[in-house]
């Protein structure tokens, strides 16, 4: 089940794997896992059976892919999503 971050009105600091895959361009979870392994982006262990991905890590990875090496620090995710909601 893909979760849409827009539903919540904000982007969580840590996203589940399926939400992170959606956030990164609506990727399949398998494609997302492959990309995270290839890029050595480590998930955060939230509990014994749950992992998540830091929004900052995902933003930095997407910035590198796009050639935009500027930091996303200070980026207002809620305001950005409000444009489309």
Kinemage of the C-alpha trace (Angstrom):
@kinemage 1
@onewidth
@group {chain A} dominant
@subgroup {mainchain}
@vectorlist {calphas} color= white
{ca unk a 1} P 0.000 0.000 0.000
{ca unk a 2} L 1.478 3.317 -1.024
{ca unk a 3} L 0.986 6.147 1.409
{ca unk a 4} L 0.657 9.663 0.153
{ca unk a 5} L 2.449 12.249 2.347
{ca unk a 6} L -0.014 14.906 1.130
{ca unk a 7} L -2.761 13.173 3.087
{ca unk a 8} L -1.159 14.287 6.344
{ca unk a 9} L -0.488 17.923 5.430
{ca unk a 10} L 3.202 17.613 6.243
{ca unk a 11} L 6.172 15.489 5.333
{ca unk a 12} L 7.291 13.322 8.247
{ca unk a 13} L 10.925 13.448 9.277
{ca unk a 14} L 11.179 9.662 8.906
{ca unk a 15} L 9.173 7.803 6.270
{ca unk a 16} L 8.243 4.173 5.971
{ca unk a 17} L 9.766 2.393 3.024
{ca unk a 18} L 6.611 2.592 0.901
{ca unk a 19} L 6.080 6.274 1.695
{ca unk a 20} L 9.736 7.031 0.945
{ca unk a 21} L 9.428 5.221 -2.408
{ca unk a 22} L 6.394 7.349 -3.242
{ca unk a 23} L 8.170 10.524 -2.090
{ca unk a 24} L 11.102 9.754 -4.391
{ca unk a 25} L 9.022 9.780 -7.540
{ca unk a 26} L 6.391 7.122 -6.944
{ca unk a 27} L 8.986 4.371 -7.315
{ca unk a 28} L 8.129 0.757 -6.689
{ca unk a 29} L 9.422 -0.459 -3.329
{ca unk a 30} L 11.772 -2.859 -5.133
{ca unk a 31} L 13.276 -0.088 -7.264
{ca unk a 32} L 13.566 2.105 -4.183
{ca unk a 33} L 15.363 -0.636 -2.203
{ca unk a 34} L 17.811 -1.183 -5.067
{ca unk a 35} L 18.551 2.543 -5.278
{ca unk a 36} L 19.068 2.837 -1.514
{ca unk a 37} L 21.452 -0.130 -1.510
{ca unk a 38} L 23.353 1.209 -4.526
{ca unk a 39} L 23.658 4.663 -2.954
{ca unk a 40} L 24.456 3.253 0.517
{ca unk a 41} L 21.614 5.202 2.118
{ca unk a 42} L 20.984 3.485 5.407
{ca unk a 43} L 17.515 3.222 6.895
{ca unk a 44} L 16.803 4.179 10.488
{ca unk a 45} L 15.786 1.256 12.682
{ca unk a 46} L 12.555 2.411 14.350
{ca unk a 47} L 11.772 -0.841 16.144
{ca unk a 48} L 12.544 -4.525 15.873
{ca unk a 49} L 10.466 -4.905 12.720
{ca unk a 50} L 10.264 -1.369 11.299
{ca unk a 51} L 12.697 0.763 9.368
{ca unk a 52} L 12.337 4.237 7.962
{ca unk a 53} L 14.229 6.709 5.826
{ca unk a 54} L 15.159 10.221 6.894
{ca unk a 55} L 13.616 12.903 4.703
{ca unk a 56} L 16.929 14.792 4.736
{ca unk a 57} L 18.773 11.756 3.334
{ca unk a 58} L 16.192 11.341 0.581
{ca unk a 59} L 16.310 15.045 -0.290
{ca unk a 60} L 20.110 14.979 -0.462
{ca unk a 61} L 20.012 11.921 -2.745
{ca unk a 62} L 17.416 13.534 -5.040
{ca unk a 63} L 19.470 16.743 -5.115
{ca unk a 64} L 22.539 14.745 -6.201
{ca unk a 65} L 20.530 13.014 -8.937
{ca unk a 66} L 19.271 16.316 -10.264
{ca unk a 67} L 22.651 18.011 -10.073
{ca unk a 68} L 21.302 20.413 -7.464
{ca unk a 69} L 23.857 20.236 -4.685
{ca unk a 70} L 22.231 22.919 -2.582
{ca unk a 71} L 21.049 21.908 0.835
{ca unk a 72} L 17.363 21.397 1.447
{ca unk a 73} L 17.843 22.798 4.950
{ca unk a 74} L 15.127 25.274 5.703
{ca unk a 75} L 12.885 23.894 2.977
{ca unk a 76} L 9.244 24.175 4.005
{ca unk a 77} L 7.769 20.827 2.959
{ca unk a 78} L 4.284 21.677 4.248
{ca unk a 79} L 4.154 24.861 2.180
{ca unk a 80} L 5.384 23.013 -0.891
{ca unk a 81} L 2.732 20.296 -0.549
{ca unk a 82} L 0.045 22.928 0.090
{ca unk a 83} L 0.635 24.190 -3.457
{ca unk a 84} L -0.621 20.874 -4.812
{ca unk a 85} L -3.227 19.942 -2.212
